Amino acid sequence: MGWRVGAVHHTDYLDFPDLEAFDERGLRRLLDAARDAGCAFVLFSHVPRSGNLGRLLRDAARRDEGFRTLACQPTLGVDAAMGSSAWWASRGKESRRRLDRYRRKALEAGGIFAIEPATEETLETLLDLQNQRSGQAGLDSFATMPDFAALIRSLAGAGIARVATLRLNGECAGALLLLVDGDAIGIYAQAFAPHWHHLSPGTGLFVFVIEDAFRRGLRYVDFLRGDEPYKRHMATTTMVMDKHLWLAPDAAPETPAFFESLVE
């Protein structure tokens, strides 16, 4: 993905793309812009440790210049440049059988896979499915996280957002929220209808999105944070991601504790 940095002040969000090409001087200019905008902090999220930006931020944190590293987490993904045949061949025998079975079961049941624009309707469908599934499984749903639900709704019509869907018998059985950035795509959130659980619509959709990336000549499919077992059946590579925070001298004292509480 193209890594992003956000500076937040009240409801304003400033987006600075292409930071992997930044040097120390560029980082200073970015922070100066944040100060001029009245921002009390800048959150750098999902930054590859091995990249140029990751090294800059870790060096800054070691120098104690208002930076701190909040967390690190492995993220799994697929090197889409390897192509479909090589990807299937790289999966273990049992993983190949499982992934192909889930895909075929959905197709044999009349399932239709598609990638659609992120509209208000498709995003509400995703939120509704996630709430249904969470309620049945006793998990936290997006309904209990209004800020996160509002973030998802705000992506309606955004150029970076897509929704991959699996439709069965005229209804949406599963959905994945995708974030598109140049030649890479990230799978940001997933949901499926509980009564279609036996067809594993989430896994089928992952396979569909990966195959679509191969067809379109993308470079990378990013599973984003978390290394859940179902992702390991599909991933071909792992990267370590860091989350960093820069605080202005006049930032509220409780700001660091607030962000630490958001880190799982």
Accessible surface in RSA format (square Angstrom, percent):
REM  Atomic radii and reference values for relative SASA: ProtOr
REM  Chains: A
REM  Algorithm: Lee & Richards
REM  Probe-radius: 1.40
REM  Slices: 20
REM RES _ NUM      All-atoms   Total-Side   Main-Chain    Non-polar    All polar
REM                ABS   REL    ABS   REL    ABS   REL    ABS   REL    ABS   REL
RES MET A   1    26.83  13.9  18.67  12.4   8.16  19.4  19.18  16.3   7.65  10.1
RES GLY A   2    28.08  34.6   0.00   N/A  28.08  34.6  21.37  58.6   6.72  15.0
RES TRP A   3    23.90   9.6  20.89  10.1   3.01   7.1  12.17   6.5  11.73  19.0
RES ARG A   4    77.59  32.6  71.46  36.4   6.12  14.6  36.80  50.3  40.79  24.7
RES VAL A   5     0.73   0.5   0.00   0.0   0.73   1.8   0.73   0.6   0.00   0.0
RES GLY A   6     4.63   5.7   0.00   N/A   4.63   5.7   2.35   6.4   2.28   5.1
RES ALA A   7     0.16   0.1   0.00   0.0   0.16   0.4   0.00   0.0   0.16   0.4
RES VAL A   8    50.24  33.1  48.64  44.0   1.60   3.8  48.64  42.3   1.60   4.3
RES HIS A   9    60.50  33.1  57.86  40.2   2.64   6.8  34.19  35.2  26.31  30.6
RES HIS A  10   155.58  85.0 118.48  82.4  37.10  94.9  90.63  93.4  64.95  75.6
RES THR A  11   135.73  96.5 104.06 105.5  31.67  75.5  85.07 114.3  50.66  76.6
RES ASP A  12    80.61  56.5  76.39  76.0   4.23  10.0  18.38  43.3  62.23  62.1
RES TYR A  13   134.60  62.8 106.81  60.8  27.79  72.3  84.65  63.6  49.95  61.6
RES LEU A  14    59.83  33.3  57.91  41.4   1.92   4.8  59.83  42.0   0.00   0.0
RES ASP A  15    77.89  54.6  52.49  52.2  25.40  60.1  23.77  55.9  54.13  54.0
RES PHE A  16    42.60  21.3  42.11  26.1   0.49   1.3  42.60  25.8   0.00   0.0
RES PRO A  17    67.08  48.9  59.88  54.6   7.19  26.1  59.88  49.4   7.19  44.7
RES ASP A  18   102.20  71.6  92.52  92.1   9.68  22.9  33.72  79.4  68.47  68.3
RES LEU A  19     0.30   0.2   0.05   0.0   0.25   0.6   0.05   0.0   0.25   0.7
RES GLU A  20    57.47  33.0  49.28  37.3   8.19  19.5  39.15  75.7  18.32  15.0
RES ALA A  21    93.99  86.4  56.84  87.7  37.15  84.5  66.83  94.1  27.17  72.0
RES PHE A  22    51.08  25.6  47.34  29.3   3.74   9.7  50.33  30.5   0.75   2.2
RES ASP A  23    85.69  60.0  82.69  82.3   3.00   7.1  38.67  91.0  47.02  46.9
RES GLU A  24    67.15  38.6  65.22  49.3   1.93   4.6  53.51 103.5  13.64  11.1
RES ARG A  25   174.48  73.3 167.72  85.5   6.76  16.1  49.11  67.1 125.37  76.0
RES GLY A  26     2.70   3.3   0.00   N/A   2.70   3.3   2.48   6.8   0.22   0.5
RES LEU A  27     0.22   0.1   0.22   0.2   0.00   0.0   0.22   0.2   0.00   0.0
RES ARG A  28    71.86  30.2  71.12  36.3   0.74   1.8  54.02  73.8  17.85  10.8
RES ARG A  29   147.16  61.8 140.75  71.8   6.40  15.2  68.58  93.7  78.58  47.6
RES LEU A  30     5.84   3.3   1.83   1.3   4.01  10.1   5.47   3.8   0.37   1.0
RES LEU A  31     0.52   0.3   0.52   0.4   0.00   0.0   0.52   0.4   0.00   0.0
RES ASP A  32    71.01  49.7  69.94  69.6   1.07   2.5  22.32  52.5  48.69  48.6
RES ALA A  33    41.02  37.7  32.62  50.3   8.39  19.1  37.26  52.5   3.75   9.9
RES ALA A  34     0.00   0.0   0.00   0.0   0.00   0.0   0.00   0.0   0.00   0.0
RES ARG A  35   106.18  44.6  89.34  45.5  16.84  40.1  48.47  66.2  57.71  35.0
RES ASP A  36   128.81  90.2  90.74  90.3  38.07  90.0  33.58  79.0  95.23  95.0
RES ALA A  37    48.10  44.2  19.85  30.6  28.25  64.3  32.77  46.1  15.33  40.6
RES GLY A  38    40.35  49.8   0.00   N/A  40.35  49.8  31.75  87.1   8.60  19.3
RES CYS A  39     6.73   5.1   1.51   1.7   5.21  12.3   0.21   0.5   6.51   7.0
RES ALA A  40    32.93  30.3  30.84  47.6   2.09   4.8  32.80  46.2   0.13   0.3
RES PHE A  41    37.67  18.8  37.67  23.3   0.00   0.0  37.67  22.8   0.00   0.0
RES VAL A  42     0.00   0.0   0.00   0.0   0.00   0.0   0.00   0.0   0.00   0.0
RES LEU A  43    40.48  22.5  37.26  26.7   3.21   8.1  37.26  26.2   3.21   8.6
RES PHE A  44     0.01   0.0   0.01   0.0   0.00   0.0   0.01   0.0   0.00   0.0
RES SER A  45    45.55  38.5  40.35  53.8   5.20  12.0  22.99  49.0  22.56  31.6
RES HIS A  46    38.04  20.8  33.11  23.0   4.93  12.6  27.46  28.3  10.58  12.3
RES VAL A  47     0.00   0.0   0.00   0.0   0.00   0.0   0.00   0.0   0.00   0.0
RES PRO A  48     8.02   5.8   8.02   7.3   0.00   0.0   8.02   6.6   0.00   0.0
RES ARG A  49    81.76  34.3  79.08  40.3   2.68   6.4  33.38  45.6  48.38  29.3
RES SER A  50    87.61  74.0  68.60  91.6  19.01  43.8  54.86 116.8  32.75  45.9
RES GLY A  51    13.54  16.7   0.00   N/A  13.54  16.7  13.54  37.2   0.00   0.0
RES ASN A  52    50.36  34.7  47.88  46.3   2.49   6.0  15.31  36.8  35.05  33.9
RES LEU A  53     0.04   0.0   0.04   0.0   0.00   0.0   0.04   0.0   0.00   0.0
RES GLY A  54     0.00   0.0   0.00   N/A   0.00   0.0   0.00   0.0   0.00   0.0
RES ARG A  55   128.99  54.2 126.78  64.6   2.21   5.3  62.57  85.5  66.42  40.3
RES LEU A  56    22.52  12.5  22.02  15.8   0.50   1.3  22.24  15.6   0.28   0.8
RES LEU A  57     0.00   0.0   0.00   0.0   0.00   0.0   0.00   0.0   0.00   0.0
RES ARG A  58    66.08  27.7  65.15  33.2   0.93   2.2  10.98  15.0  55.10  33.4
RES ASP A  59    51.53  36.1  50.35  50.1   1.18   2.8   9.32  21.9  42.21  42.1
RES ALA A  60     0.03   0.0   0.03   0.0   0.00   0.0   0.03   0.0   0.00   0.0
RES ALA A  61    25.38  23.3  10.96  16.9  14.42  32.8  11.36  16.0  14.02  37.1
RES ARG A  62   172.87  72.6 135.45  69.0  37.42  89.1  79.91 109.2  92.96  56.3
RES ARG A  63   114.14  47.9  88.26  45.0  25.88  61.6  64.93  88.7  49.21  29.8
RES ASP A  64   118.98  83.3 100.42  99.9  18.56  43.9  27.31  64.3  91.67  91.4
RES GLU A  65    71.59  41.1  53.78  40.7  17.81  42.4  34.69  67.1  36.89  30.1
RES GLY A  66    32.13  39.6   0.00   N/A  32.13  39.6  26.55  72.9   5.58  12.5
RES PHE A  67     6.98   3.5   0.00   0.0   6.98  18.2   0.04   0.0   6.94  19.9
RES ARG A  68   101.24  42.5  98.44  50.2   2.80   6.7  24.06  32.9  77.17  46.8
RES THR A  69    53.13  37.8  27.75  28.1  25.39  60.5  24.54  33.0  28.59  43.2
RES LEU A  70    16.77   9.3   0.14   0.1  16.64  41.8   0.44   0.3  16.33  44.0
RES ALA A  71    27.10  24.9  16.46  25.4  10.64  24.2  26.56  37.4   0.54   1.4
RES CYS A  72    74.92  56.7  50.92  56.8  24.00  56.4   2.35   5.9  72.57  78.3
RES GLN A  73    63.89  35.7  62.68  45.8   1.21   2.9  22.54  48.0  41.36  31.4
RES PRO A  74    53.49  39.0  53.39  48.7   0.10   0.4  53.39  44.1   0.10   0.6
RES THR A  75     0.42   0.3   0.42   0.4   0.00   0.0   0.42   0.6   0.00   0.0
RES LEU A  76    13.69   7.6  13.69   9.8   0.00   0.0  13.69   9.6   0.00   0.0
RES GLY A  77     0.00   0.0   0.00   N/A   0.00   0.0   0.00   0.0   0.00   0.0
RES VAL A  78     0.00   0.0   0.00   0.0   0.00   0.0   0.00   0.0   0.00   0.0
RES ASP A  79    61.45  43.0  61.28  61.0   0.17   0.4  16.22  38.2  45.23  45.1
RES ALA A  80     4.51   4.1   0.04   0.1   4.47  10.2   0.04   0.1   4.47  11.8
RES ALA A  81    81.00  74.5  44.44  68.6  36.55  83.2  53.41  75.2  27.59  73.1
RES MET A  82    61.66  31.9  34.91  23.1  26.75  63.7  46.28  39.3  15.38  20.4
RES GLY A  83    25.79  31.8   0.00   N/A  25.79  31.8  25.79  70.8   0.00   0.0
RES SER A  84    38.14  32.2  33.33  44.5   4.81  11.1  22.97  48.9  15.17  21.3
RES SER A  85    96.67  81.7  83.36 111.3  13.31  30.7  49.70 105.8  46.97  65.8
RES ALA A  86    44.90  41.3  33.68  52.0  11.22  25.5  40.62  57.2   4.29  11.4
RES TRP A  87     0.00   0.0   0.00   0.0   0.00   0.0   0.00   0.0   0.00   0.0
RES TRP A  88    40.10  16.1  40.10  19.4   0.00   0.0  36.70  19.6   3.40   5.5
RES ALA A  89    75.33  69.3  49.15  75.9  26.18  59.5  56.01  78.9  19.32  51.2
RES SER A  90    55.68  47.0  21.69  28.9  33.98  78.3  33.37  71.1  22.31  31.3
RES ARG A  91    26.15  11.0  23.02  11.7   3.13   7.5   0.72   1.0  25.43  15.4
RES GLY A  92    47.22  58.2   0.00   N/A  47.22  58.2  38.02 104.3   9.19  20.6
RES LYS A  93   144.07  70.3 134.39  82.5   9.68  23.0  77.65  69.9  66.42  70.8
RES GLU A  94    86.80  49.8  83.70  63.3   3.10   7.4  50.98  98.6  35.82  29.2
RES SER A  95    16.14  13.6  15.51  20.7   0.63   1.4   0.55   1.2  15.59  21.8
RES ARG A  96    86.55  36.3  85.36  43.5   1.19   2.8  22.25  30.4  64.30  39.0
RES ARG A  97   111.03  46.6 102.51  52.3   8.52  20.3  54.37  74.3  56.66  34.3
RES ARG A  98    56.91  23.9  56.91  29.0   0.00   0.0  11.37  15.5  45.54  27.6
RES LEU A  99     0.91   0.5   0.91   0.6   0.00   0.0   0.91   0.6   0.00   0.0
RES ASP A 100    41.83  29.3  41.83  41.6   0.00   0.0  12.48  29.4  29.35  29.3
RES ARG A 101    82.87  34.8  82.87  42.2   0.00   0.0  37.81  51.7  45.05  27.3
RES TYR A 102    40.68  19.0  40.59  23.1   0.09   0.2  10.57   7.9  30.11  37.1
RES ARG A 103    68.78  28.9  68.78  35.1   0.00   0.0  17.00  23.2  51.78  31.4
RES ARG A 104   107.62  45.2 107.02  54.6   0.60   1.4  45.56  62.3  62.06  37.6
RES LYS A 105    65.07  31.7  61.31  37.6   3.76   9.0  37.71  33.9  27.36  29.1
RES ALA A 106     0.53   0.5   0.53   0.8   0.00   0.0   0.53   0.7   0.00   0.0
RES LEU A 107    92.20  51.3  77.28  55.3  14.91  37.5  77.56  54.5  14.64  39.4
RES GLU A 108   133.55  76.7  94.52  71.5  39.03  92.9  52.54 101.6  81.01  66.1
RES ALA A 109    46.40  42.7  18.71  28.9  27.69  63.0  31.93  45.0  14.47  38.3
RES GLY A 110    48.61  59.9   0.00   N/A  48.61  59.9  35.76  98.1  12.85  28.8
RES GLY A 111     8.01   9.9   0.00   N/A   8.01   9.9   0.00   0.0   8.01  17.9
RES ILE A 112   116.86  66.5 113.67  84.7   3.19   7.7 116.49  83.9   0.36   1.0
RES PHE A 113    30.64  15.3  10.49   6.5  20.15  52.4  10.49   6.4  20.15  57.7
RES ALA A 114    34.70  31.9  30.35  46.8   4.35   9.9  34.70  48.9   0.00   0.0
RES ILE A 115    52.04  29.6  21.40  15.9  30.63  73.8  21.40  15.4  30.63  83.1
RES GLU A 116    35.67  20.5  34.16  25.8   1.51   3.6  20.49  39.6  15.18  12.4
RES PRO A 117    93.38  68.1  91.97  83.8   1.41   5.1  93.28  77.0   0.10   0.6
RES ALA A 118     2.76   2.5   0.12   0.2   2.64   6.0   0.12   0.2   2.64   7.0
RES THR A 119    58.48  41.6  55.54  56.3   2.93   7.0  55.91  75.1   2.57   3.9
RES GLU A 120   132.21  75.9 126.72  95.9   5.49  13.1  43.87  84.9  88.34  72.1
RES GLU A 121   136.78  78.5 127.39  96.4   9.39  22.4  47.62  92.1  89.15  72.8
RES THR A 122    13.83   9.8  10.85  11.0   2.98   7.1  13.13  17.6   0.69   1.0
RES LEU A 123     1.07   0.6   1.07   0.8   0.00   0.0   1.07   0.7   0.00   0.0
RES GLU A 124    74.53  42.8  72.35  54.7   2.18   5.2  42.47  82.1  32.07  26.2
RES THR A 125    43.19  30.7  37.75  38.3   5.44  13.0  22.48  30.2  20.72  31.3
RES LEU A 126     0.00   0.0   0.00   0.0   0.00   0.0   0.00   0.0   0.00   0.0
RES LEU A 127     5.04   2.8   5.04   3.6   0.00   0.0   5.04   3.5   0.00   0.0
RES ASP A 128    75.96  53.2  72.62  72.3   3.35   7.9  21.01  49.5  54.95  54.8
RES LEU A 129     9.67   5.4   9.67   6.9   0.00   0.0   9.67   6.8   0.00   0.0
RES GLN A 130    23.42  13.1  23.29  17.0   0.13   0.3   6.59  14.0  16.84  12.8
RES ASN A 131    48.97  33.8  41.44  40.0   7.53  18.1  17.99  43.3  30.97  29.9
RES GLN A 132    75.62  42.3  61.62  45.0  14.00  33.3  35.55  75.7  40.06  30.4
RES ARG A 133    66.97  28.1  66.97  34.1   0.00   0.0  13.56  18.5  53.41  32.4
RES SER A 134     3.08   2.6   3.08   4.1   0.00   0.0   0.10   0.2   2.98   4.2
RES GLY A 135    59.59  73.5   0.00   N/A  59.59  73.5  37.51 102.9  22.08  49.4
RES GLN A 136   122.16  68.3  84.80  62.0  37.36  88.9  43.11  91.8  79.05  60.0
RES ALA A 137    44.70  41.1  11.26  17.4  33.44  76.1  22.51  31.7  22.19  58.8
RES GLY A 138    69.80  86.1   0.00   N/A  69.80  86.1  36.65 100.6  33.15  74.2
RES LEU A 139   115.79  64.5  99.54  71.2  16.25  40.8 103.00  72.3  12.79  34.4
RES ASP A 140   115.25  80.7  98.64  98.2  16.60  39.3  18.77  44.2  96.47  96.2
RES SER A 141    12.80  10.8  12.21  16.3   0.59   1.4   5.47  11.6   7.33  10.3
RES PHE A 142    18.35   9.2  18.33  11.4   0.02   0.0  18.33  11.1   0.02   0.1
RES ALA A 143    70.54  64.9  37.59  58.0  32.95  75.0  47.42  66.8  23.11  61.2
RES THR A 144    92.62  65.9  63.20  64.1  29.42  70.1  67.91  91.2  24.71  37.4
RES MET A 145    76.78  39.8  71.61  47.4   5.17  12.3  42.79  36.4  33.98  45.0
RES PRO A 146    94.51  68.9  86.60  78.9   7.91  28.8  90.83  75.0   3.67  22.8
RES ASP A 147   124.62  87.3 116.27 115.7   8.35  19.8  38.27  90.1  86.34  86.1
RES PHE A 148    54.90  27.5  50.29  31.2   4.61  12.0  53.65  32.5   1.26   3.6
RES ALA A 149     6.84   6.3   6.84  10.5   0.00   0.0   6.84   9.6   0.00   0.0
RES ALA A 150    55.71  51.2  49.07  75.7   6.64  15.1  51.47  72.5   4.23  11.2
RES LEU A 151    83.29  46.4  77.97  55.8   5.33  13.4  82.80  58.1   0.50   1.3
RES ILE A 152     0.00   0.0   0.00   0.0   0.00   0.0   0.00   0.0   0.00   0.0
RES ARG A 153   115.56  48.5 105.74  53.9   9.82  23.4  45.41  62.1  70.15  42.5
RES SER A 154    78.44  66.3  44.55  59.5  33.89  78.1  49.50 105.4  28.94  40.5
RES LEU A 155    20.99  11.7  20.99  15.0   0.00   0.0  20.99  14.7   0.00   0.0
RES ALA A 156    32.31  29.7  11.30  17.4  21.01  47.8  11.71  16.5  20.60  54.6
RES GLY A 157    72.88  89.9   0.00   N/A  72.88  89.9  41.77 114.6  31.10  69.7
RES ALA A 158    35.59  32.7  19.55  30.2  16.04  36.5  29.97  42.2   5.62  14.9
RES GLY A 159    65.04  80.2   0.00   N/A  65.04  80.2  42.71 117.2  22.33  50.0
RES ILE A 160    82.55  47.0  81.93  61.0   0.62   1.5  82.53  59.4   0.02   0.0
RES ALA A 161     1.42   1.3   0.00   0.0   1.42   3.2   0.00   0.0   1.42   3.8
RES ARG A 162    81.14  34.1  81.14  41.4   0.00   0.0  10.21  14.0  70.94  43.0
RES VAL A 163     0.35   0.2   0.35   0.3   0.00   0.0   0.35   0.3   0.00   0.0
RES ALA A 164     0.00   0.0   0.00   0.0   0.00   0.0   0.00   0.0   0.00   0.0
RES THR A 165     2.58   1.8   2.58   2.6   0.00   0.0   2.37   3.2   0.21   0.3
RES LEU A 166     0.01   0.0   0.01   0.0   0.00   0.0   0.01   0.0   0.00   0.0
RES ARG A 167    85.89  36.1  84.42  43.0   1.47   3.5  35.09  48.0  50.80  30.8
RES LEU A 168     0.68   0.4   0.32   0.2   0.36   0.9   0.68   0.5   0.00   0.0
RES ASN A 169   127.47  87.9  83.79  81.0  43.68 105.2  34.46  82.9  93.01  89.9
RES GLY A 170    77.37  95.4   0.00   N/A  77.37  95.4  38.72 106.3  38.65  86.6
RES GLU A 171    69.10  39.7  64.50  48.8   4.60  11.0  31.89  61.7  37.21  30.4
RES CYS A 172    12.22   9.2   5.09   5.7   7.14  16.8   4.53  11.5   7.69   8.3
RES ALA A 173     0.00   0.0   0.00   0.0   0.00   0.0   0.00   0.0   0.00   0.0
RES GLY A 174     0.00   0.0   0.00   N/A   0.00   0.0   0.00   0.0   0.00   0.0
RES ALA A 175     0.73   0.7   0.70   1.1   0.03   0.1   0.70   1.0   0.03   0.1
RES LEU A 176     0.32   0.2   0.32   0.2   0.00   0.0   0.32   0.2   0.00   0.0
RES LEU A 177     0.00   0.0   0.00   0.0   0.00   0.0   0.00   0.0   0.00   0.0
RES LEU A 178     0.00   0.0   0.00   0.0   0.00   0.0   0.00   0.0   0.00   0.0
RES LEU A 179    31.15  17.4  31.15  22.3   0.00   0.0  31.15  21.9   0.00   0.0
RES VAL A 180    25.14  16.5  20.56  18.6   4.57  11.0  20.56  17.9   4.57  12.4
RES ASP A 181    32.08  22.5  25.11  25.0   6.97  16.5   7.72  18.2  24.36  24.3
RES GLY A 182    68.32  84.2   0.00   N/A  68.32  84.2  44.30 121.6  24.02  53.8
RES ASP A 183    67.48  47.3  63.11  62.8   4.37  10.3  27.19  64.0  40.29  40.2
RES ALA A 184     0.15   0.1   0.15   0.2   0.00   0.0   0.15   0.2   0.00   0.0
RES ILE A 185     1.14   0.6   1.14   0.9   0.00   0.0   1.14   0.8   0.00   0.0
RES GLY A 186     0.00   0.0   0.00   N/A   0.00   0.0   0.00   0.0   0.00   0.0
RES ILE A 187     8.98   5.1   3.71   2.8   5.27  12.7   3.71   2.7   5.27  14.3
RES TYR A 188    72.31  33.8  51.13  29.1  21.19  55.1  35.12  26.4  37.19  45.8
RES ALA A 189    13.26  12.2   3.23   5.0  10.03  22.8  13.18  18.6   0.08   0.2
RES GLN A 190    54.60  30.5  43.08  31.5  11.52  27.4  23.87  50.8  30.73  23.3
RES ALA A 191     4.84   4.4   0.00   0.0   4.84  11.0   3.53   5.0   1.30   3.5
RES PHE A 192    30.93  15.5  30.93  19.2   0.00   0.0  30.93  18.8   0.00   0.0
RES ALA A 193     0.96   0.9   0.96   1.5   0.00   0.0   0.96   1.3   0.00   0.0
RES PRO A 194    20.39  14.9  13.55  12.3   6.85  24.9  13.56  11.2   6.83  42.5
RES HIS A 195   109.62  59.9  86.20  59.9  23.42  59.9  83.08  85.6  26.54  30.9
RES TRP A 196    30.64  12.3  30.64  14.8   0.00   0.0  30.64  16.3   0.00   0.0
RES HIS A 197    97.28  53.2  95.90  66.7   1.38   3.5  58.65  60.4  38.62  44.9
RES HIS A 198   112.23  61.3  97.04  67.4  15.20  38.9  81.30  83.8  30.93  36.0
RES LEU A 199    12.43   6.9  12.22   8.7   0.21   0.5  12.22   8.6   0.21   0.6
RES SER A 200    26.92  22.7  19.97  26.7   6.95  16.0  10.73  22.8  16.19  22.7
RES PRO A 201     0.87   0.6   0.53   0.5   0.34   1.2   0.87   0.7   0.00   0.0
RES GLY A 202     7.99   9.8   0.00   N/A   7.99   9.8   6.56  18.0   1.43   3.2
RES THR A 203    23.55  16.8  20.31  20.6   3.24   7.7   4.24   5.7  19.32  29.2
RES GLY A 204     0.48   0.6   0.00   N/A   0.48   0.6   0.48   1.3   0.00   0.0
RES LEU A 205     0.00   0.0   0.00   0.0   0.00   0.0   0.00   0.0   0.00   0.0
RES PHE A 206     3.03   1.5   3.03   1.9   0.00   0.0   3.03   1.8   0.00   0.0
RES VAL A 207     0.00   0.0   0.00   0.0   0.00   0.0   0.00   0.0   0.00   0.0
RES PHE A 208    38.24  19.1  35.52  22.0   2.72   7.1  38.17  23.1   0.07   0.2
RES VAL A 209     1.55   1.0   0.76   0.7   0.78   1.9   0.76   0.7   0.78   2.1
RES ILE A 210     0.04   0.0   0.04   0.0   0.00   0.0   0.04   0.0   0.00   0.0
RES GLU A 211    19.00  10.9  19.00  14.4   0.00   0.0   7.86  15.2  11.14   9.1
RES ASP A 212    19.10  13.4  19.10  19.0   0.00   0.0   0.01   0.0  19.09  19.0
RES ALA A 213     0.82   0.8   0.49   0.8   0.34   0.8   0.67   0.9   0.16   0.4
RES PHE A 214    26.58  13.3   6.98   4.3  19.60  51.0   8.66   5.2  17.92  51.3
RES ARG A 215   152.15  63.9 112.19  57.2  39.95  95.1  75.46 103.1  76.68  46.5
RES ARG A 216   122.99  51.6  91.89  46.8  31.10  74.0  61.33  83.8  61.66  37.4
RES GLY A 217    62.72  77.3   0.00   N/A  62.72  77.3  34.74  95.3  27.98  62.7
RES LEU A 218    16.77   9.3  13.10   9.4   3.66   9.2  13.10   9.2   3.66   9.9
RES ARG A 219   115.27  48.4 111.55  56.9   3.72   8.9  57.57  78.7  57.70  35.0
RES TYR A 220    14.12   6.6  14.12   8.0   0.00   0.0  14.12  10.6   0.00   0.0
RES VAL A 221     0.03   0.0   0.03   0.0   0.00   0.0   0.03   0.0   0.00   0.0
RES ASP A 222     0.00   0.0   0.00   0.0   0.00   0.0   0.00   0.0   0.00   0.0
RES PHE A 223     2.42   1.2   0.00   0.0   2.42   6.3   0.00   0.0   2.42   6.9
RES LEU A 224    22.89  12.8  22.89  16.4   0.00   0.0  22.89  16.1   0.00   0.0
RES ARG A 225   123.71  51.9 116.65  59.5   7.07  16.8  43.43  59.4  80.28  48.7
RES GLY A 226    10.29  12.7   0.00   N/A  10.29  12.7  10.29  28.2   0.00   0.0
RES ASP A 227    58.20  40.8  56.39  56.1   1.81   4.3   3.08   7.2  55.12  55.0
RES GLU A 228    70.63  40.5  67.36  51.0   3.26   7.8  35.71  69.1  34.92  28.5
RES PRO A 229    86.81  63.3  85.26  77.7   1.55   5.6  85.91  70.9   0.90   5.6
RES TYR A 230    75.01  35.0  71.19  40.5   3.83  10.0  61.90  46.5  13.11  16.2
RES LYS A 231    11.81   5.8  11.81   7.2   0.00   0.0   3.80   3.4   8.00   8.5
RES ARG A 232   129.14  54.2 113.41  57.8  15.73  37.5  52.51  71.8  76.63  46.4
RES HIS A 233    57.09  31.2  54.63  38.0   2.46   6.3  36.82  37.9  20.27  23.6
RES MET A 234     0.69   0.4   0.69   0.5   0.00   0.0   0.69   0.6   0.00   0.0
RES ALA A 235    12.68  11.7   4.57   7.0   8.11  18.4   4.66   6.6   8.02  21.2
RES THR A 236    45.28  32.2   8.75   8.9  36.53  87.1  16.07  21.6  29.21  44.2
RES THR A 237    49.40  35.1  39.10  39.6  10.30  24.6  23.73  31.9  25.68  38.8
RES THR A 238    76.48  54.4  49.63  50.3  26.85  64.0  32.77  44.0  43.71  66.1
RES MET A 239    50.56  26.2  45.66  30.2   4.90  11.7  26.34  22.4  24.22  32.1
RES VAL A 240    62.08  40.8  55.71  50.4   6.37  15.3  55.71  48.4   6.37  17.3
RES MET A 241     8.57   4.4   6.98   4.6   1.59   3.8   7.10   6.0   1.47   1.9
RES ASP A 242     2.09   1.5   0.00   0.0   2.09   4.9   2.04   4.8   0.05   0.0
RES LYS A 243    47.14  23.0  46.68  28.6   0.45   1.1  19.24  17.3  27.89  29.7
RES HIS A 244     0.00   0.0   0.00   0.0   0.00   0.0   0.00   0.0   0.00   0.0
RES LEU A 245     0.00   0.0   0.00   0.0   0.00   0.0   0.00   0.0   0.00   0.0
RES TRP A 246     4.81   1.9   4.81   2.3   0.00   0.0   0.50   0.3   4.32   7.0
RES LEU A 247    25.51  14.2  19.76  14.1   5.75  14.5  19.76  13.9   5.75  15.5
RES ALA A 248     9.13   8.4   5.11   7.9   4.02   9.1   5.11   7.2   4.02  10.6
RES PRO A 249   134.90  98.3  91.08  83.0  43.82 159.3 104.52  86.3  30.37 188.8
RES ASP A 250   125.70  88.0  94.56  94.1  31.14  73.6  49.66 116.9  76.04  75.8
RES ALA A 251    17.76  16.3   2.92   4.5  14.84  33.8   3.13   4.4  14.63  38.7
RES ALA A 252    43.17  39.7  32.62  50.3  10.55  24.0  38.03  53.6   5.15  13.6
RES PRO A 253   125.98  91.8  97.79  89.1  28.19 102.5 108.98  90.0  16.99 105.6
RES GLU A 254   114.38  65.7 108.28  81.9   6.10  14.5  63.55 122.9  50.83  41.5
RES THR A 255    13.63   9.7  10.71  10.9   2.92   6.9   5.40   7.3   8.22  12.4
RES PRO A 256    21.10  15.4  21.10  19.2   0.00   0.0  21.10  17.4   0.00   0.0
RES ALA A 257    67.81  62.3  56.09  86.6  11.72  26.7  61.89  87.2   5.92  15.7
RES PHE A 258   113.78  56.9 106.34  65.9   7.45  19.4 113.15  68.6   0.63   1.8
RES PHE A 259    12.50   6.3  12.50   7.7   0.00   0.0  12.50   7.6   0.00   0.0
RES GLU A 260    80.40  46.2  70.52  53.4   9.88  23.5  33.44  64.7  46.95  38.3
RES SER A 261    86.87  73.4  47.29  63.1  39.58  91.2  51.57 109.8  35.30  49.5
RES LEU A 262    93.41  52.0  77.25  55.3  16.16  40.6  81.34  57.1  12.07  32.5
RES VAL A 263    39.16  25.8  18.80  17.0  20.36  49.1  20.50  17.8  18.66  50.6
RES GLU A 264   166.18  95.4 100.58  76.1  65.59 156.2  77.05 149.0  89.13  72.8
END  Absolute sums over single chains surface
CHAIN  1 A    12939.4      10196.4       2743.0       7269.5       5670.0
END  Absolute sums over all chains
TOTAL         12939.4      10196.4       2743.0       7269.5       5670.0
